[in-house]
C-alpha cells in the first residue's frame, strides 16, 4: 500500500493522504489573521510544517503532489485569480498563494518526500473530477 499526499495550497485549501484507493487523512490549510482586527489571512508556515511532519510520521508517503495554480496576474493570459482580483489586490493575492505553495513544498522537502506539481486540469482529470 502506497500513501500519496495531495495539497491544495490555497488559503481555503487542504492537505490529504490517500492510499491506493481510499482517503486516509484530511486537514484544512492552516491560516492566521495577518493583521489583528482585519479579515485578511495568510498561510501559517509553522502549522503547515507540524501537519506535514505528523502526516509523514503516521502515513509514510511515497510522493506528494501540490496543485500548481497559475499566478500570472498582470502578465499574460487571464488566470483563475484574475476574475475577482485586479491591480494591487490581485498582486497581493498572488503573492499570498505563492508563499503558501512554497511553505507546503518546503515542509514536504524537510520530510524527504518527493514532490511533484500538477495544474488543476491534470489532477482533476486523473481523479475523474469534472
ZAMARGU-4260 file (C-alpha; in steps of 0.2 Angstrom, whole numbers, plus 5000, padded with zeros to 4 digits):
<rodrens>
0) 5000/5000/5000 | 5007/5017/4994 | 5002/5033/5003 | 5002/5049/4992 | 4999/5067/4999
5) 4989/5079/4989 | 4990/5098/4993 | 4978/5112/4988 | 4989/5126/4993 | 4976/5140/4993
10) 4971/5148/5009 | 4954/5138/5009 | 4964/5123/5003 | 4968/5107/5012 | 4981/5093/5013
15) 4975/5075/5011 | 4983/5057/5012 | 4977/5044/5001 | 4982/5026/5000 | 4979/5016/4984
20) 4960/5020/4983 | 4955/5027/5000 | 4956/5044/5008 | 4966/5041/5024 | 4968/5059/5032
25) 4962/5077/5028 | 4967/5093/5036 | 4962/5111/5031 | 4975/5123/5026 | 4981/5132/5042
30) 4980/5151/5042 | 4980/5166/5054 | 4974/5184/5053 | 4989/5193/5047 | 4983/5210/5054
35) 4973/5210/5071 | 4956/5216/5069 | 4956/5213/5050 | 4949/5199/5040 | 4964/5196/5028
40) 4973/5179/5031 | 4990/5171/5027 | 4996/5154/5027 | 5003/5148/5044 | 5020/5141/5040
45) 5024/5133/5057 | 5007/5124/5057 | 5010/5118/5039 | 5026/5111/5045 | 5018/5102/5060
50) 5004/5095/5050 | 5016/5088/5036 | 5028/5081/5049 | 5013/5072/5058 | 5006/5065/5042
55) 5023/5059/5036 | 5026/5051/5053 | 5009/5042/5053 | 5007/5038/5035 | 5025/5037/5027
60) 5020/5044/5010 | 5030/5040/4994 | 5025/5055/4985 | 5017/5072/4987 | 5008/5082/4973
65) 5005/5100/4975 | 4992/5109/4965 | 5001/5122/4954 | 4988/5136/4951 | 4993/5149/4938
70) 4998/5165/4946 | 5001/5176/4931 | 4991/5191/4937 | 4995/5205/4925 | 5007/5195/4915
75) 5000/5186/4900 | 4983/5177/4898 | 4970/5178/4912 | 4971/5165/4926 | 4959/5159/4940
80) 4963/5174/4951 | 4961/5187/4938 | 4942/5187/4938 | 4939/5194/4955 | 4956/5201/4959
85) 4963/5216/4949 | 4978/5228/4952 | 4986/5228/4969 | 4974/5217/4977 | 4977/5204/4963
90) 4996/5205/4966 | 4994/5203/4985 | 4983/5188/4982 | 4996/5180/4970 | 5010/5183/4982
95) 5000/5175/4996 | 4996/5160/4986 | 5015/5158/4980 | 5020/5159/4998 | 5008/5146/5004
100) 5014/5134/4990 | 5032/5137/4995 | 5028/5133/5013 | 5020/5117/5009 | 5034/5112/4997
105) 5047/5116/5010 | 5038/5106/5023 | 5037/5091/5012 | 5056/5093/5007 | 5061/5094/5025
110) 5052/5077/5027 | 5061/5070/5012 | 5045/5067/5002 | 5047/5068/4983 | 5036/5082/4977
115) 5028/5085/4960 | 5017/5099/4954 | 5001/5097/4944 | 4989/5110/4937 | 4971/5108/4942
120) 4966/5102/4925 | 4978/5087/4926 | 4974/5081/4944 | 4956/5083/4941 | 4956/5073/4925
125) 4966/5059/4934 | 4954/5058/4948 | 4939/5059/4936 | 4933/5075/4943 | 4924/5087/4931
</rodrens>
